[in-house]
Amino acid sequence: MRKLLLIIFVAFLFAVSLAGCAGVDADASDSISGQMDLSGWDFTGQVNVALDGPWSFYWDALLPPESIGGQVPTGSAEIPFIWSNKRSFDLPSFGRATYRLAVRTDGAARLYGLKLPEIYTEFAVWINGQLLEANGRFADRASVYLHPRPYFFYSDQADIEIVIQVQNMAHAFGGIAQHVLLGNAEQIQRTARRDAAVDLVLITICLFAGFYYLVLYLFKKGNNEFVWFFALCLSVALRNLFSNATLIMDLVPALPFWLGSKTVTLSIPLIIVSTLYYTKAVFQPDKPSRLFLFLVAVNGLYALVVVLAPSGFYSAIFPAYLASLLPVCVWIIYLAVAAIRAKRSQAGFLFVGMLFLSAGAIVDSLIYLQVIAFPYVLSVTLAGFILQNVVLLARRYAQAYRRSEILSHDLQKSLDKLTCTETAFMNAQMKPHFLFSALTVIAEKCETNAGEASQLILSLAKYLRKTMDYSNLRRQESLDRELEHVRAYTAIEQSRFAGIEVDFDLPDPLPPVTLPPITLQPLVENAIRHGLRPRREGGRVVVSLSYDHDQVLFRIEDNGVGMAADAPNLLTRLPKGSGGIGLYNIHTRLIRLYGQGLTVQSERGIGTRVSFTVPLKGI
């Protein structure tokens, strides 16, 4: 099962990574500066072309299409191109420039699509002298956040001139950060929808997984990995919302660049910190190490800089901040390896996820720094990591649930044995003098009233059969058998002591209810021994019950000597010695079976009432 899940996880990452790269192709072998020959390109096919150039590049100039022809370019630039990366030019981050590319097609009339990438930060795009899109000063408004989306134009000419004017005064990386894609309108639209769908799926996965484990945490406090996993999922969902296809721009089209930039940048330290705490909660729940605290402090400090500083500053130090990713990756992989060596549950599963997550973070860092040209993969690896950890946490929770079921089953068996043991112990509390006294009374009756003696012998036999049958201590007893036991006991007591009355106020027919064995008789015995016998004139015990649609109320009342105000509460507590253990056992058994025990009410000189309720149909 573990190998199967691992294969599915790897296949998922591979498939989605391919999906992120699909539809991007480039063939600039016939290109010269500022021109690209695509006359042999099949625009009716299903593949887009990346216009990587080289483009004619005009630094410190915002040239309109009609005047660009007479200008001498500063040089050639292949997109993606960031001015300050010193790959071809040593240029400052803040500045302005114009890109121009003439694309030769087959000249067929068709509707084209152009998918623009991230452009920092203000720009205007012209196609054959017509303005296609503008942002910031070019649109006479404040710069809005990045929105790599498709645009469409019609052309029946062989040559298509594309001019992009860019001005950056807000970000450390000025220029065009990713590929510009050209294709037929249908395919460009399909590519844009696919990118948006991938982001939407990843966001949905993260939010669903995160809130699911947040609910688990709310119902099961103490599982800190659940709350940190929720924080990780929420941070990843936030980053996916503000990056790649930037779906946030479909919800808030006028989102300012500074706010979007702060949010997406802030999501990075949030992801790292939540990953650190989640990993620690899973594999190192004890005192945090100095390295852990240092990494948290670094990310917390950078998050504070993002909140307080302008985008130009925090984006300028972002490459240095990315260096902190390496010790983070090393630390979480170290914990996973240590867990594997300690043979911790699911450690190998998490180790694979950590490797993929670390690889995605490193690859995205290299892409951001323009070291390699490749579509961003961190969102996919993060979502894959979350999916993998959903499986991991689910398996751990399932294992804990199975262990809980096993322990619950064992506990129930122990409780059943304990109930039988308690009942046997209660039976053993039958005082020897009770049997001796009963036999003495029967012997006397044999001489004076043989018929009554015969009835007493039958009552004693019924009583002994019930109290001494340890091999048949069933968990539940029918009401009529319980009452039979009570009548057998009271018949003997009434023959021994004059003035004792026992009345039964019972409905006819009896309700279909069951009781734990030997429940009523000890309560009646307690009323006779401690309530009536201390009085010379005796007294009266009433055994009654009433019921409604779902429960039965039992009452054993006597008009005996009663008890002091605090005495009833002591009867349902565990006594220090063996005295009074019967009433305590009945009380605890009722609580265990029905959730509530005995209620004792008494007043000195007036009498005592003991009551309890049970479900009408038993349990």
C-alpha positions in Angstrom: 0.0 0.0 0.0 2.8 2.4 0.9 4.6 1.8 -2.4 1.4 2.3 -4.3 0.7 5.7 -2.7 4.3 6.7 -3.4 3.9 5.8 -7.1 0.6 7.7 -7.3 2.3 10.7 -5.6 5.3 10.7 -8.0 3.0 10.3 -11.0 0.9 13.2 -9.9 3.9 15.5 -9.6 5.2 14.4 -12.9 1.9 14.7 -14.7 1.1 18.2 -13.3 4.7 19.4 -14.0 4.3 18.3 -17.6 0.9 20.1 -17.7 2.7 23.2 -16.6 5.1 22.9 -19.5 2.8 21.7 -22.2 2.0 24.0 -25.0 5.2 25.9 -24.8 7.6 25.5 -27.7 10.2 27.8 -29.2 12.3 27.6 -32.3 14.5 30.6 -32.7 17.1 28.9 -34.9 16.1 31.2 -37.8 15.9 34.4 -35.7 18.0 37.4 -35.9 18.0 40.5 -33.6 14.4 41.9 -33.5 13.0 39.3 -36.0 11.6 35.8 -35.8 10.7 33.7 -38.8 7.6 31.6 -38.1 6.5 31.4 -41.7 6.8 27.6 -41.5 5.0 27.3 -38.1 1.7 25.5 -38.1 -0.7 27.9 -36.3 -3.6 25.6 -36.9 -1.9 23.0 -34.6 -2.3 22.6 -30.9 1.0 24.0 -29.8 1.9 27.6 -28.9 5.3 29.2 -29.6 7.4 31.0 -27.1 8.6 34.3 -28.5 11.9 34.2 -26.7 13.6 36.4 -29.3 16.1 37.9 -29.5 14.1 41.1 -29.3 15.5 44.5 -30.1 16.0 46.2 -26.8 16.0 50.0 -26.3 17.1 51.1 -22.9 15.9 54.3 -21.2 13.4 54.9 -24.0 9.6 54.4 -24.3 9.3 54.4 -28.0 5.9 54.3 -29.8 5.6 51.9 -32.7 5.5 54.6 -35.3 8.9 56.1 -34.3 10.8 52.9 -33.3 12.0 52.1 -36.8 14.6 54.9 -37.0 16.1 54.2 -33.6 19.3 52.2 -33.0 18.7 49.5 -30.3 20.8 49.2 -27.2 21.2 45.5 -28.0 19.4 42.2 -28.2 17.4 40.7 -25.3 16.1 37.2 -25.1 12.9 36.8 -23.0 12.7 36.1 -20.0 14.9 39.1 -19.4 15.4 41.0 -16.1 17.5 44.2 -16.5 19.5 43.8 -13.3 20.6 40.2 -13.7 23.7 41.3 -15.6 23.3 38.5 -18.1 23.7 40.8 -21.1 23.5 44.4 -19.7 24.6 45.9 -16.4 21.5 48.0 -15.8 19.7 49.3 -12.7 16.5 47.8 -11.4 14.6 51.0 -11.8 14.2 52.3 -15.3 12.4 52.1 -18.6 12.9 50.2 -21.9 11.2 49.2 -25.1 11.1 45.7 -26.6 10.4 45.1 -30.3 10.0 41.9 -32.3 8.9 41.4 -35.9 7.3 38.0 -36.4 7.1 36.5 -39.9 4.0 34.2 -40.4 2.5 32.4 -43.4 0.3 35.4 -44.0 -3.0 33.6 -43.5 -5.9 35.6 -42.0 -6.6 34.3 -38.5 -7.4 35.3 -35.0 -4.2 35.2 -32.9 -3.7 34.9 -29.2 -0.9 36.4 -27.2 -0.3 35.4 -23.6 1.6 37.9 -21.6 3.7 36.9 -18.6 4.6 38.8 -15.5 5.9 42.3 -16.5 7.4 44.5 -13.8 5.6 46.8 -13.3 4.0 49.3 -15.8 3.7 48.4 -19.4 2.0 48.9 -22.8 1.7 46.2 -25.5 1.3 47.2 -29.2 0.4 44.9 -32.1 0.9 46.3 -35.6 0.7 49.8 -34.2 -2.5 49.1 -32.2 -2.6 49.3 -28.4 -3.5 45.9 -27.0 -3.1 46.3 -23.3 -1.7 48.9 -20.9 -1.0 49.1 -17.1 0.0 52.0 -14.9 1.0 55.3 -16.4 0.4 53.9 -19.9 -3.3 53.6 -18.9 -3.4 56.8 -16.8 -3.9 54.9 -13.6 -2.0 53.5 -10.7 -0.2 50.2 -11.5 -2.3 47.1 -10.8 -1.0 43.8 -9.7 0.4 41.2 -12.2 -2.1 39.5 -14.4 -0.6 37.1 -17.0 -3.6 36.6 -19.2 -4.4 36.1 -22.9 -5.1 38.8 -25.4 -6.5 38.4 -28.9 -6.0 40.2 -32.2 -6.8 39.6 -35.9 -4.2 39.8 -38.6 -4.1 39.0 -42.3 -0.6 40.2 -42.8 2.6 38.1 -43.1 4.5 40.3 -40.6 3.3 41.0 -37.1 5.1 43.7 -35.1 5.0 43.4 -31.3 6.2 46.3 -29.2 6.3 46.2 -25.4 7.1 49.3 -23.4 8.1 48.7 -19.8 8.7 51.1 -16.9 9.7 49.9 -13.4 9.9 52.1 -10.4 8.7 49.7 -7.7 10.4 46.3 -8.0 14.0 45.1 -7.8 13.5 43.0 -10.9 12.5 45.2 -13.8 11.6 43.7 -17.2 9.7 40.7 -18.5 10.0 37.7 -16.2 8.6 34.8 -18.2 7.9 33.6 -21.8 5.6 35.5 -24.1 3.4 32.9 -25.9 1.9 33.3 -29.4 -0.6 30.9 -31.0 -4.0 30.7 -32.5 -6.8 32.2 -30.3 -8.3 28.8 -29.5 -5.1 27.3 -28.2 -4.0 30.4 -26.3 -7.4 30.4 -24.6 -7.1 26.8 -23.8 -3.6 27.3 -22.3 -4.9 30.2 -20.2 -7.9 28.1 -19.0 -5.7 25.2 -18.2 -3.3 27.3 -16.1 -6.3 28.9 -14.3 -7.8 25.4 -13.8 -4.6 24.0 -12.3 -4.4 26.9 -9.9 -8.0 26.6 -8.9 -7.6 22.9 -8.3 -4.5 23.4 -6.2 -6.2 26.2 -4.2 -9.3 24.0 -3.7 -7.1 21.0 -2.5 -5.3 23.3 -0.1 -8.3 24.9 1.4 -10.3 21.7 1.7 -7.4 19.8 3.3 -6.6 22.8 5.6 -10.1 23.4 6.9 -10.7 19.7 7.3 -7.8 19.3 9.6 -8.7 22.6 11.4 -12.1 21.0 12.3 -10.3 17.9 13.5 -8.1 20.1 15.7 -11.1 21.9 17.1 -12.6 18.6 18.1 -9.3 17.0 19.2 -7.3 19.7 21.0 -3.6 18.9 21.5 -2.8 17.7 18.0 -0.6 20.6 17.1 0.3 19.1 13.7 -3.3 19.7 12.6 -3.3 23.4 13.3 0.1 23.9 11.7 -0.9 21.8 8.7 -3.9 24.1 8.4 -1.6 27.2 8.4 0.5 25.5 5.7 -2.5 24.8 3.5 -3.8 28.3 3.9 -0.4 29.9 3.1 -0.1 27.7 0.0 -3.6 28.5 -1.1 -2.8 32.2 -0.7 0.3 32.0 -2.8 -1.5 30.1 -5.5 -4.2 32.8 -5.5 -1.6 35.5 -6.0 0.8 33.8 -8.4 0.9 31.9 -11.7 -2.5 32.7 -13.3 -3.1 35.3 -10.5 -6.8 34.3 -10.0 -7.1 37.1 -7.5 -7.1 39.6 -10.4 -10.4 38.0 -11.7 -11.9 38.7 -8.2 -10.3 42.1 -7.7 -9.3 43.6 -11.1 -8.0 46.9 -9.6 -5.8 45.3 -6.9 -2.8 47.6 -6.5 0.6 46.3 -7.3 2.0 47.1 -3.9 -0.7 45.1 -2.1 -0.5 42.1 -4.4 3.3 42.1 -4.2 3.3 42.3 -0.4 0.8 39.5 -0.1 2.5 37.0 -2.5 5.9 37.7 -1.0 4.6 37.4 2.6 3.2 34.0 1.7 6.7 32.6 1.3 7.9 33.1 5.0 4.4 32.0 6.1 4.8 28.7 4.2 8.3 28.2 5.5 7.4 28.9 9.2 4.3 26.7 9.0 6.3 23.9 7.4 8.9 24.2 10.1 6.4 24.0 12.9 4.4 21.2 11.2 7.5 19.1 10.7 8.6 19.7 14.3 5.1 18.8 15.6 5.2 15.5 13.6 8.8 14.4 14.4 10.2 16.6 17.2 7.5 17.7 19.6 10.0 18.3 22.4 12.0 21.5 23.1 12.9 23.4 19.9 16.5 23.4 18.8 18.6 26.6 18.3 18.6 26.0 14.5 14.8 25.8 14.5 14.5 29.0 16.4 17.0 30.8 14.2 15.2 29.7 11.0 11.8 30.9 12.5 13.4 34.2 13.5 14.9 34.8 10.0 11.6 34.2 8.3 9.7 36.3 10.9 12.1 39.1 10.4 11.8 39.0 6.6 8.0 38.9 7.0 8.2 42.1 9.1 10.3 43.8 6.4 7.7 42.9 3.8 5.0 44.4 5.8 6.8 47.6 6.7 9.2 48.3 3.7 8.4 49.2 0.1 8.4 46.5 -2.6 11.7 47.9 -4.1 13.5 47.1 -0.8 12.1 43.7 0.2 12.4 42.5 -3.4 16.0 43.6 -3.6 16.9 41.5 -0.5 14.7 38.6 -1.6 17.6 36.8 -3.3 19.6 36.9 -0.1 16.6 35.7 1.8 16.2 32.8 -0.5 19.5 31.5 0.9 17.7 30.6 4.1 15.7 28.0 2.1 18.8 25.7 2.0 19.1 25.3 5.8 15.3 24.9 6.1 15.4 22.1 3.5 18.4 20.5 5.2 16.7 20.7 8.6 13.4 19.1 7.6 15.1 16.4 5.6 17.4 15.7 8.6 14.3 15.3 10.9 12.8 12.9 8.4 16.0 10.8 8.1 16.3 10.7 11.9 12.7 9.6 12.1 13.4 6.8 9.6 16.4 5.7 11.6 14.2 5.6 14.7 11.6 3.6 12.8 8.9 6.2 13.3 5.6 5.5 11.7 5.2 7.1 8.2 8.7 8.6 8.3 9.7 7.3 4.9 6.5 8.6 3.4 7.2 12.1 4.7 10.8 12.0 3.7 9.9 11.6 0.0 7.5 14.5 0.3 10.3 16.6 1.9 12.6 15.8 -1.0 10.0 16.9 -3.6 9.2 20.1 -1.6 12.9 21.0 -1.2 13.5 20.3 -4.9 10.5 22.5 -5.9 11.7 25.3 -3.7 15.3 25.2 -5.1 14.1 25.0 -8.7 11.7 28.0 -8.2 14.5 30.0 -6.6 16.7 29.4 -9.6 13.9 30.3 -12.0 13.2 33.5 -10.0 16.9 34.5 -10.2 16.8 33.9 -14.0 19.5 31.2 -13.6 17.3 28.7 -15.5 14.2 29.3 -17.8 11.4 26.9 -16.8 7.8 27.3 -15.6 7.4 27.6 -11.9 6.9 24.3 -10.1 6.7 25.2 -6.4 2.9 25.5 -6.4 2.6 22.0 -7.8 5.2 20.5 -5.4 3.5 22.3 -2.5 0.1 20.9 -3.5 1.6 17.5 -3.9 3.2 17.8 -0.5 -0.1 18.7 1.0 -1.9 15.8 -0.7 0.8 13.5 0.5 0.5 14.8 4.1 -3.3 14.5 3.9 -2.7 10.8 3.3 0.0 10.7 6.0 -2.2 12.3 8.6 -5.2 10.3 7.6 -3.2 7.1 8.0 -1.9 8.1 11.3 -5.4 9.1 12.5 -6.8 5.8 11.1 -4.1 3.9 13.0 -4.9 5.8 16.2 -8.6 5.2 15.6 -8.0 1.5 15.1 -5.9 1.4 18.3 -8.7 3.2 20.1 -11.2 0.7 18.9 -9.1 -2.2 20.1 -8.5 -0.6 23.5 -12.2 0.3 23.7 -13.2 -3.3 22.9 -10.7 -4.6 25.5 -11.9 -2.0 28.0 -15.5 -3.1 27.5 -14.6 -6.7 28.1 -12.8 -5.7 31.3 -15.9 -3.7 32.4 -18.1 -6.7 31.7 -15.9 -8.9 33.8 -15.7 -6.2 36.5 -19.5 -6.0 36.5 -19.8 -9.7 37.1 -17.1 -9.5 39.7 -18.9 -6.7 41.5 -22.1 -8.6 41.4 -20.4 -11.7 42.8 -18.8 -9.6 45.5 -22.2 -8.1 46.4 -23.6 -11.6 46.7 -20.8 -12.6 49.0 -21.8 -9.8 51.3 -24.8 -11.8 52.4 -24.3 -12.0 56.1 -24.0 -15.6 57.5 -26.4 -14.6 60.3 -29.1 -13.9 57.8 -29.1 -17.5 56.6 -28.9 -18.8 60.2 -31.8 -16.5 61.3 -33.9 -17.6 58.3 -33.4 -21.3 59.0 -34.2 -20.7 62.7 -37.5 -19.0 61.8 -38.3 -21.8 59.4 -37.6 -24.4 62.1 -39.9 -22.6 64.5 -42.6 -22.4 61.9 -42.4 -26.1 61.2 -43.6 -26.7 64.8 -46.3 -24.0 64.7 -47.4 -23.5 61.1 -46.2 -26.1 58.6 -47.8 -24.3 55.6 -46.1 -21.0 56.4 -42.8 -22.9 56.9 -43.2 -24.5 53.5 -43.7 -21.1 51.9 -40.6 -19.7 53.7 -38.5 -22.6 52.4 -39.6 -21.9 48.9 -38.7 -18.2 49.4 -35.3 -19.0 50.8 -34.6 -21.4 47.9 -35.5 -18.6 45.4 -33.4 -16.2 47.2 -30.4 -18.5 47.4 -30.7 -19.5 43.8 -30.5 -15.9 42.7 -27.7 -14.7 45.1 -25.4 -17.7 44.8 -25.6 -18.5 41.1 -22.2 -17.0 40.2 -22.0 -18.9 36.9 -25.0 -17.1 35.5 -24.3 -13.5 36.3 -25.9 -12.0 33.2 -25.4 -8.4 32.4 -29.2 -7.7 32.3 -32.1 -9.2 34.1 -35.8 -9.0 33.4 -37.9 -6.9 35.7 -40.2 -9.8 36.8 -37.1 -11.9 37.9 -35.8 -8.9 39.9 -39.1 -8.5 41.6 -39.2 -12.2 42.4 -35.9 -11.9 44.1 -37.2 -9.0 46.2 -40.4 -10.8 47.2 -38.4 -13.8 48.3 -36.1 -11.7 50.5 -39.0 -9.6 52.0 -41.0 -12.7 52.8 -38.2 -14.0 55.0 -37.6 -10.6 56.6 -41.3 -10.2 57.4 -41.4 -13.6 59.0 -38.5 -12.6 61.2 -39.6 -9.1 62.3 -43.1 -8.1 63.2 -44.4 -4.7 62.0 -42.5 -4.7 58.6 -44.7 -4.0 55.6 -43.5 -4.2 52.0 -45.9 -2.9 49.3 -45.5 -3.1 45.6 -47.0 -0.2 43.6 -46.5 -1.6 40.1 -48.4 -1.2 36.8 -50.0 -4.1 35.1 -48.6 -5.2 32.8 -45.0 -4.5 33.7 -43.0 -2.3 31.3 -40.5 -4.1 29.0 -37.4 -3.0 30.9 -34.2 -4.8 32.0 -31.9 -4.2 35.0 -28.4 -5.2 36.1 -28.8 -8.3 38.3 -29.4 -7.8 42.0 -30.3 -4.1 41.8 -33.6 -3.8 43.6 -33.1 -6.4 46.4 -30.1 -4.6 48.1 -32.0 -1.3 48.0 -35.0 -2.9 49.8 -32.7 -4.7 52.2 -31.0 -1.3 53.0 -34.4 0.2 53.7 -35.5 -2.6 56.0 -32.2 -3.0 57.9 -31.3 0.7 58.3 -34.6 2.4 58.1 -37.3 0.2 59.7 -35.6 -2.3 62.0 -34.2 0.5 64.3 -37.8 1.4 65.0 -39.6 -1.0 67.5 -42.9 -0.5 65.8 -41.4 -1.3 62.4 -42.5 0.5 59.3 -43.4 0.4 55.7 -41.4 0.0 52.4 -43.0 0.9 49.1 -41.4 -0.4 45.8 -43.0 1.5 43.0 -42.3 2.5 39.4 -43.7 4.8 36.8 -42.8 5.3 33.1 -43.4 7.4 30.1 -42.5 6.9 26.5 -38.7 6.4 26.9 -37.7 5.7 30.5 -38.8 4.1 33.8 -38.5 5.7 37.2 -37.9 3.2 40.1 -38.5 4.3 43.7 -37.8 2.5 47.0 -39.3 4.5 49.9 -39.5 3.8 53.6 -40.9 5.7 56.6 -38.1 4.7 58.8 -35.7 6.6 61.0 -34.1 8.6 58.1 -30.6 10.1 58.0 -28.8 13.2 58.7 -28.6 15.9 56.0 -25.1 14.9 54.7 -25.6 11.1 55.0 -27.3 10.5 51.6 -24.3 11.8 49.7 -22.0 9.4 51.5 -24.0 6.3 50.4 -22.9 6.7 46.8 -19.2 7.2 47.6 -16.7 4.4 47.9 -16.5 3.5 51.6 -13.2 2.9 53.3 -14.1 -0.5 54.5 -16.4 -3.2 53.2 -19.5 -1.7 54.8 -21.9 -0.1 52.4 -20.1 -1.4 49.3 -23.4 -2.8 47.9 -25.1 0.5 47.5 -21.9 2.0 46.0 -21.6 -0.8 43.4 -25.2 -0.4 42.3 -24.6 3.3 41.9 -21.5 2.9 39.8 -23.0 0.1 37.6 -26.0 2.3 36.8 -23.8 5.2 35.8 -21.7 2.9 33.7 -24.7 1.5 31.9 -27.1 4.4 31.7 -25.1 7.6 32.5 -26.8 8.3 35.8 -26.9 6.5 39.2 -28.9 6.6 42.4 -30.6 9.6 43.8 -30.9 9.4 47.6 -33.3 11.7 49.6 -33.7 11.4 53.3 -34.9 13.3 56.4 -34.3 12.3 59.9 -37.5 10.9 61.5 -39.4 11.0 58.3 -37.8 8.3 56.1 -35.7 7.8 53.0 -36.3 7.6 49.2 -33.9 6.0 46.8 -34.7 6.4 43.1 -33.1 5.8 39.7 -34.1 5.7 36.0 -33.4 3.3 33.2 -34.3 3.3 29.5 -37.6 1.7 28.8 -36.2 -0.9 26.4 -32.9 -1.5 28.3 -29.6 -0.9 26.5 
